[in-house]
Amino acid sequence: MGTWLFVGGVLLLLGAATGVGQFMQRQPESGLNSALIDAFNRRVRAWWLLCTLLAAAVIFPSRPGITVLLFGLLAFWALREFITLTPTRLSDHRALFWIFVVFTPLQFVLVGMGREMYGLYSILIPVYGVLFVAARVAFSGDPKRFMERTAIIQSGLVICVYCLSFAPALLYLELFETSELASDNPKPWQHNGLLLFWFVVMVQLGDVLQYGWGKLMGQHAIAPSINPSRTWEGFLGGIGSTALVGAALSNVTPFTMWQAACMAMVVALAGFAGGMAMSAIKRDRGVQDFGTLVVGHGGVLDRIDSLCFATPVFFHLTRAFFTPGM
């Protein structure tokens, strides 16, 4: 019952946000900043996209492969946007073929094979993928900007594919309720899809609250040349507020209230770092968005930049502290 109340509450809030956004957009004489309204509506559409992906994890808990496939497609498109935006040369195309056709699907296939494959999918890309890209680009015989070109491809592969693959990997963790871990026969916690939903909600909520606090109280930009809207006031207010919401929703996780608050805080912090890093890439390339998958929506990577950085952090903390024998 708690599962559907949580999911239903999120969908209800999204529906209300959609209605508010559409109402504000149709009131040009209201005096509201049209750019802010547009940004709000784009973010709401992004939440609907992510909720569609997460619905499979909650509705079909016995079929995690569906969620793995959906996240694999999302990672593929995000990597495409990343590579399209950054400079590469014709001699890099064979290396790019391998990362799109072999390494990206293989990473998610290994994730879908279950937790027994953790030892392999946890090193496939950061070890073998990185080494392969360097060697394959070298074999092309083009030394011009070699280090820059290989670093671009390697970064895209790690951020867009490797990091995001840990989201569906959460569905395969063997989790137990915190209060039961110390006992001889701990009680398993079998709502991994709901935990994935909670995690994504915390990441997105962290972004919104940081932005909101920044608009209300922001005076000191952290890195104005990277993103002038990211302020210290927004950073602290957003992380603190996310921790409070995470604690309030601890009943849909295997965590205690304090643990949920700490996990939500760490997730918001990692998401903030991701947003800053991806903003730096866009400033370097002189663009506002990574892509335009949907008109007026920006690119996929614009909507999941925080998720890419927060996902491996959340996965490994959960695996380290909330699974037996770790």
Contacts in CASP RR format, 6 or more apart in sequence:
PFRMAT RR
TARGET T0000
AUTHOR 0000-0000-0000
METHOD contacts of the structure
MODEL  1
MGTWLFVGGVLLLLGAATGVGQFMQRQPESGLNSALIDAFNRRVRAWWLL
CTLLAAAVIFPSRPGITVLLFGLLAFWALREFITLTPTRLSDHRALFWIF
VVFTPLQFVLVGMGREMYGLYSILIPVYGVLFVAARVAFSGDPKRFMERT
AIIQSGLVICVYCLSFAPALLYLELFETSELASDNPKPWQHNGLLLFWFV
VMVQLGDVLQYGWGKLMGQHAIAPSINPSRTWEGFLGGIGSTALVGAALS
NVTPFTMWQAACMAMVVALAGFAGGMAMSAIKRDRGVQDFGTLVVGHGGV
LDRIDSLCFATPVFFHLTRAFFTPGM
2 251 0 8 1.000
2 252 0 8 1.000
3 58 0 8 1.000
3 191 0 8 1.000
3 194 0 8 1.000
3 252 0 8 1.000
6 194 0 8 1.000
6 197 0 8 1.000
6 198 0 8 1.000
6 249 0 8 1.000
6 252 0 8 1.000
7 58 0 8 1.000
7 194 0 8 1.000
7 197 0 8 1.000
10 51 0 8 1.000
10 197 0 8 1.000
10 201 0 8 1.000
11 51 0 8 1.000
14 44 0 8 1.000
14 47 0 8 1.000
14 48 0 8 1.000
14 51 0 8 1.000
17 40 0 8 1.000
17 44 0 8 1.000
17 47 0 8 1.000
18 44 0 8 1.000
18 48 0 8 1.000
21 37 0 8 1.000
21 40 0 8 1.000
21 41 0 8 1.000
21 44 0 8 1.000
22 41 0 8 1.000
24 30 0 8 1.000
24 32 0 8 1.000
24 37 0 8 1.000
24 40 0 8 1.000
25 37 0 8 1.000
25 38 0 8 1.000
25 41 0 8 1.000
28 34 0 8 1.000
38 296 0 8 1.000
42 296 0 8 1.000
42 297 0 8 1.000
42 298 0 8 1.000
43 207 0 8 1.000
43 208 0 8 1.000
43 303 0 8 1.000
45 294 0 8 1.000
45 297 0 8 1.000
46 204 0 8 1.000
46 297 0 8 1.000
46 303 0 8 1.000
47 204 0 8 1.000
49 303 0 8 1.000
50 200 0 8 1.000
50 204 0 8 1.000
50 303 0 8 1.000
50 304 0 8 1.000
50 307 0 8 1.000
53 67 0 8 1.000
53 70 0 8 1.000
53 71 0 8 1.000
53 74 0 8 1.000
54 67 0 8 1.000
54 193 0 8 1.000
54 196 0 8 1.000
54 197 0 8 1.000
54 200 0 8 1.000
56 63 0 8 1.000
56 66 0 8 1.000
56 67 0 8 1.000
56 70 0 8 1.000
57 64 0 8 1.000
57 66 0 8 1.000
57 67 0 8 1.000
57 168 0 8 1.000
57 171 0 8 1.000
57 192 0 8 1.000
57 193 0 8 1.000
57 196 0 8 1.000
57 197 0 8 1.000
58 193 0 8 1.000
58 194 0 8 1.000
58 197 0 8 1.000
60 66 0 8 1.000
60 67 0 8 1.000
61 171 0 8 1.000
61 190 0 8 1.000
61 191 0 8 1.000
61 192 0 8 1.000
61 193 0 8 1.000
64 112 0 8 1.000
64 168 0 8 1.000
64 171 0 8 1.000
64 172 0 8 1.000
64 192 0 8 1.000
65 112 0 8 1.000
65 168 0 8 1.000
67 168 0 8 1.000
67 171 0 8 1.000
67 193 0 8 1.000
67 196 0 8 1.000
68 108 0 8 1.000
68 111 0 8 1.000
68 112 0 8 1.000
68 168 0 8 1.000
68 171 0 8 1.000
69 108 0 8 1.000
71 108 0 8 1.000
71 164 0 8 1.000
71 165 0 8 1.000
71 167 0 8 1.000
71 168 0 8 1.000
72 104 0 8 1.000
72 105 0 8 1.000
72 108 0 8 1.000
72 161 0 8 1.000
72 164 0 8 1.000
72 165 0 8 1.000
72 168 0 8 1.000
74 164 0 8 1.000
74 300 0 8 1.000
74 304 0 8 1.000
75 104 0 8 1.000
75 107 0 8 1.000
75 108 0 8 1.000
75 160 0 8 1.000
75 161 0 8 1.000
75 164 0 8 1.000
75 165 0 8 1.000
76 100 0 8 1.000
76 104 0 8 1.000
76 105 0 8 1.000
76 161 0 8 1.000
77 293 0 8 1.000
77 300 0 8 1.000
78 160 0 8 1.000
78 161 0 8 1.000
78 164 0 8 1.000
78 290 0 8 1.000
78 300 0 8 1.000
78 301 0 8 1.000
78 304 0 8 1.000
78 308 0 8 1.000
79 99 0 8 1.000
79 100 0 8 1.000
79 104 0 8 1.000
79 156 0 8 1.000
79 157 0 8 1.000
79 160 0 8 1.000
79 161 0 8 1.000
80 100 0 8 1.000
81 290 0 8 1.000
81 291 0 8 1.000
81 293 0 8 1.000
81 299 0 8 1.000
81 300 0 8 1.000
81 301 0 8 1.000
82 155 0 8 1.000
82 156 0 8 1.000
82 159 0 8 1.000
82 160 0 8 1.000
82 290 0 8 1.000
82 301 0 8 1.000
83 96 0 8 1.000
83 152 0 8 1.000
83 153 0 8 1.000
83 156 0 8 1.000
84 291 0 8 1.000
85 281 0 8 1.000
85 282 0 8 1.000
85 285 0 8 1.000
85 287 0 8 1.000
85 290 0 8 1.000
85 291 0 8 1.000
86 152 0 8 1.000
86 281 0 8 1.000
86 285 0 8 1.000
87 148 0 8 1.000
87 149 0 8 1.000
87 152 0 8 1.000
88 96 0 8 1.000
88 149 0 8 1.000
88 152 0 8 1.000
88 153 0 8 1.000
89 142 0 8 1.000
89 144 0 8 1.000
89 145 0 8 1.000
89 149 0 8 1.000
91 137 0 8 1.000
91 140 0 8 1.000
91 141 0 8 1.000
91 142 0 8 1.000
92 137 0 8 1.000
92 140 0 8 1.000
92 149 0 8 1.000
92 153 0 8 1.000
94 136 0 8 1.000
94 140 0 8 1.000
95 132 0 8 1.000
95 133 0 8 1.000
95 136 0 8 1.000
95 137 0 8 1.000
95 140 0 8 1.000
95 153 0 8 1.000
96 153 0 8 1.000
98 132 0 8 1.000
98 136 0 8 1.000
99 129 0 8 1.000
99 133 0 8 1.000
99 153 0 8 1.000
99 157 0 8 1.000
99 161 0 8 1.000
103 124 0 8 1.000
103 125 0 8 1.000
103 129 0 8 1.000
103 132 0 8 1.000
103 157 0 8 1.000
103 161 0 8 1.000
104 157 0 8 1.000
104 161 0 8 1.000
106 124 0 8 1.000
107 121 0 8 1.000
107 124 0 8 1.000
107 125 0 8 1.000
107 161 0 8 1.000
107 162 0 8 1.000
107 165 0 8 1.000
108 165 0 8 1.000
108 168 0 8 1.000
110 117 0 8 1.000
110 120 0 8 1.000
110 121 0 8 1.000
110 124 0 8 1.000
111 117 0 8 1.000
111 121 0 8 1.000
111 165 0 8 1.000
111 168 0 8 1.000
111 169 0 8 1.000
111 172 0 8 1.000
112 168 0 8 1.000
112 172 0 8 1.000
114 172 0 8 1.000
115 169 0 8 1.000
115 172 0 8 1.000
115 173 0 8 1.000
115 174 0 8 1.000
118 169 0 8 1.000
121 165 0 8 1.000
121 169 0 8 1.000
124 162 0 8 1.000
125 157 0 8 1.000
125 158 0 8 1.000
125 161 0 8 1.000
125 162 0 8 1.000
126 158 0 8 1.000
126 162 0 8 1.000
129 154 0 8 1.000
129 157 0 8 1.000
130 154 0 8 1.000
130 157 0 8 1.000
130 158 0 8 1.000
133 150 0 8 1.000
133 153 0 8 1.000
133 154 0 8 1.000
133 157 0 8 1.000
134 150 0 8 1.000
134 154 0 8 1.000
137 146 0 8 1.000
137 149 0 8 1.000
137 150 0 8 1.000
137 153 0 8 1.000
138 146 0 8 1.000
159 308 0 8 1.000
159 309 0 8 1.000
160 301 0 8 1.000
160 308 0 8 1.000
162 312 0 8 1.000
163 308 0 8 1.000
163 309 0 8 1.000
163 311 0 8 1.000
163 312 0 8 1.000
164 304 0 8 1.000
164 307 0 8 1.000
164 308 0 8 1.000
164 311 0 8 1.000
166 311 0 8 1.000
166 312 0 8 1.000
166 314 0 8 1.000
166 315 0 8 1.000
166 316 0 8 1.000
167 196 0 8 1.000
167 199 0 8 1.000
167 200 0 8 1.000
167 307 0 8 1.000
167 311 0 8 1.000
167 315 0 8 1.000
168 196 0 8 1.000
169 315 0 8 1.000
170 192 0 8 1.000
170 193 0 8 1.000
170 195 0 8 1.000
170 196 0 8 1.000
170 199 0 8 1.000
170 314 0 8 1.000
170 315 0 8 1.000
170 318 0 8 1.000
171 192 0 8 1.000
171 193 0 8 1.000
171 196 0 8 1.000
172 192 0 8 1.000
173 192 0 8 1.000
173 315 0 8 1.000
173 318 0 8 1.000
173 319 0 8 1.000
173 322 0 8 1.000
173 323 0 8 1.000
174 188 0 8 1.000
174 323 0 8 1.000
174 324 0 8 1.000
175 188 0 8 1.000
175 189 0 8 1.000
175 192 0 8 1.000
175 195 0 8 1.000
175 254 0 8 1.000
175 318 0 8 1.000
175 322 0 8 1.000
175 323 0 8 1.000
176 186 0 8 1.000
176 187 0 8 1.000
176 188 0 8 1.000
176 189 0 8 1.000
176 254 0 8 1.000
176 322 0 8 1.000
176 323 0 8 1.000
176 324 0 8 1.000
177 186 0 8 1.000
177 187 0 8 1.000
177 189 0 8 1.000
177 254 0 8 1.000
178 254 0 8 1.000
178 255 0 8 1.000
178 256 0 8 1.000
178 259 0 8 1.000
178 322 0 8 1.000
179 256 0 8 1.000
180 186 0 8 1.000
180 187 0 8 1.000
181 322 0 8 1.000
181 324 0 8 1.000
186 324 0 8 1.000
189 254 0 8 1.000
191 252 0 8 1.000
194 252 0 8 1.000
194 253 0 8 1.000
195 252 0 8 1.000
195 253 0 8 1.000
195 254 0 8 1.000
195 318 0 8 1.000
197 252 0 8 1.000
198 246 0 8 1.000
198 249 0 8 1.000
198 252 0 8 1.000
198 253 0 8 1.000
199 267 0 8 1.000
199 310 0 8 1.000
199 311 0 8 1.000
199 314 0 8 1.000
200 307 0 8 1.000
201 249 0 8 1.000
202 242 0 8 1.000
202 245 0 8 1.000
202 246 0 8 1.000
202 263 0 8 1.000
202 264 0 8 1.000
202 267 0 8 1.000
202 268 0 8 1.000
203 267 0 8 1.000
203 268 0 8 1.000
203 271 0 8 1.000
203 306 0 8 1.000
203 307 0 8 1.000
203 310 0 8 1.000
204 306 0 8 1.000
205 242 0 8 1.000
205 245 0 8 1.000
205 268 0 8 1.000
206 238 0 8 1.000
206 239 0 8 1.000
206 241 0 8 1.000
206 242 0 8 1.000
206 267 0 8 1.000
206 268 0 8 1.000
206 271 0 8 1.000
206 272 0 8 1.000
206 306 0 8 1.000
207 271 0 8 1.000
207 275 0 8 1.000
207 306 0 8 1.000
209 234 0 8 1.000
209 237 0 8 1.000
209 238 0 8 1.000
209 240 0 8 1.000
209 241 0 8 1.000
209 242 0 8 1.000
209 268 0 8 1.000
210 230 0 8 1.000
210 234 0 8 1.000
210 235 0 8 1.000
210 237 0 8 1.000
210 238 0 8 1.000
210 239 0 8 1.000
210 268 0 8 1.000
210 272 0 8 1.000
211 229 0 8 1.000
211 234 0 8 1.000
212 234 0 8 1.000
212 238 0 8 1.000
213 233 0 8 1.000
213 234 0 8 1.000
213 236 0 8 1.000
213 237 0 8 1.000
213 238 0 8 1.000
213 241 0 8 1.000
214 229 0 8 1.000
214 231 0 8 1.000
214 233 0 8 1.000
214 234 0 8 1.000
215 229 0 8 1.000
217 231 0 8 1.000
217 233 0 8 1.000
217 234 0 8 1.000
217 237 0 8 1.000
218 231 0 8 1.000
218 232 0 8 1.000
218 233 0 8 1.000
218 234 0 8 1.000
219 231 0 8 1.000
219 233 0 8 1.000
220 231 0 8 1.000
220 232 0 8 1.000
220 233 0 8 1.000
221 227 0 8 1.000
221 228 0 8 1.000
221 229 0 8 1.000
221 230 0 8 1.000
221 231 0 8 1.000
221 232 0 8 1.000
222 230 0 8 1.000
222 231 0 8 1.000
222 232 0 8 1.000
222 235 0 8 1.000
222 276 0 8 1.000
223 230 0 8 1.000
223 276 0 8 1.000
225 283 0 8 1.000
226 276 0 8 1.000
226 279 0 8 1.000
226 280 0 8 1.000
226 283 0 8 1.000
227 275 0 8 1.000
227 276 0 8 1.000
227 279 0 8 1.000
227 283 0 8 1.000
230 272 0 8 1.000
230 276 0 8 1.000
230 279 0 8 1.000
235 272 0 8 1.000
238 268 0 8 1.000
239 265 0 8 1.000
239 268 0 8 1.000
239 269 0 8 1.000
239 272 0 8 1.000
240 265 0 8 1.000
240 268 0 8 1.000
242 264 0 8 1.000
242 265 0 8 1.000
242 267 0 8 1.000
242 268 0 8 1.000
243 261 0 8 1.000
243 262 0 8 1.000
243 264 0 8 1.000
243 265 0 8 1.000
243 268 0 8 1.000
244 261 0 8 1.000
245 264 0 8 1.000
246 260 0 8 1.000
246 261 0 8 1.000
246 263 0 8 1.000
246 264 0 8 1.000
247 257 0 8 1.000
247 258 0 8 1.000
247 260 0 8 1.000
247 261 0 8 1.000
247 264 0 8 1.000
249 260 0 8 1.000
250 256 0 8 1.000
250 257 0 8 1.000
250 259 0 8 1.000
250 260 0 8 1.000
250 261 0 8 1.000
253 260 0 8 1.000
253 263 0 8 1.000
254 322 0 8 1.000
255 263 0 8 1.000
255 322 0 8 1.000
263 314 0 8 1.000
263 317 0 8 1.000
263 318 0 8 1.000
266 313 0 8 1.000
266 314 0 8 1.000
266 317 0 8 1.000
267 310 0 8 1.000
267 313 0 8 1.000
267 314 0 8 1.000
268 310 0 8 1.000
270 306 0 8 1.000
270 309 0 8 1.000
270 310 0 8 1.000
270 313 0 8 1.000
270 314 0 8 1.000
271 305 0 8 1.000
271 306 0 8 1.000
271 307 0 8 1.000
271 309 0 8 1.000
271 310 0 8 1.000
272 306 0 8 1.000
273 309 0 8 1.000
274 305 0 8 1.000
274 306 0 8 1.000
274 308 0 8 1.000
274 309 0 8 1.000
274 310 0 8 1.000
275 305 0 8 1.000
275 306 0 8 1.000
275 309 0 8 1.000
277 305 0 8 1.000
277 309 0 8 1.000
278 290 0 8 1.000
278 301 0 8 1.000
278 302 0 8 1.000
278 305 0 8 1.000
278 308 0 8 1.000
279 305 0 8 1.000
282 288 0 8 1.000
282 289 0 8 1.000
282 290 0 8 1.000
289 298 0 8 1.000
289 299 0 8 1.000
289 302 0 8 1.000
290 298 0 8 1.000
290 299 0 8 1.000
290 300 0 8 1.000
290 301 0 8 1.000
290 302 0 8 1.000
291 298 0 8 1.000
291 299 0 8 1.000
291 300 0 8 1.000
291 301 0 8 1.000
291 302 0 8 1.000
292 298 0 8 1.000
292 299 0 8 1.000
293 299 0 8 1.000
293 300 0 8 1.000
297 303 0 8 1.000
301 308 0 8 1.000
319 326 0 8 1.000
320 326 0 8 1.000
END
